[in-house]
Amino acid sequence: MRVSRTLVLANAVGHLLAGAALVAVAIDVHFVGIVLLPLVYHARSMYRRIALRHPAAWQSVRWTLDNRLRLTRVNGRHEVGECVVARCWGAAWVQLTVRLSGRRLPRFIVLPADALDAASHRRLRVRSRIRAPQHLASEPDTV
């Protein structure tokens, strides 16, 4: 994966809109303005992850045929998880919902077209449409 300008711009616009909404509310309710500090911290942290400057940022994703994912972080650590949902939003965006082993809440990986080379992004879009994760019951008699 590489740094996506689209994702960096979407992150900045989303945090700016959230900041504008908080400022509008803080005009009437003054103590809401204190939430701006965590918002700025979160925007900076997310920028570092998206720009692959944070040690915990995901650098590569390998999706196997049994819907297992092997994620490699910038610091070299590997994590294993399962792809729960794969969505393709047009020709530009792919979203993978991942449940990492040992974690309770799922993580989302959003991959715009400029985050990967063209052939890899095309294969990812096809895979998310044709062979999306299918949840089968562990026992044949259960639903």
Secondary structure, DSSP 4 states (H G I P E B T S, - for coil): ----HHHHHHHHHHHHHHHHHHHHHHHHSGGGGGGHHHHHHHHHHHHHHHTT-STTSEEEEEE-TTSEEEEEETTS-EEEEEEEEEEEETTTEEEEEEEETT-SS-EEEEEEGGGS-HHHHHHHHHHHHHS------SSTT--
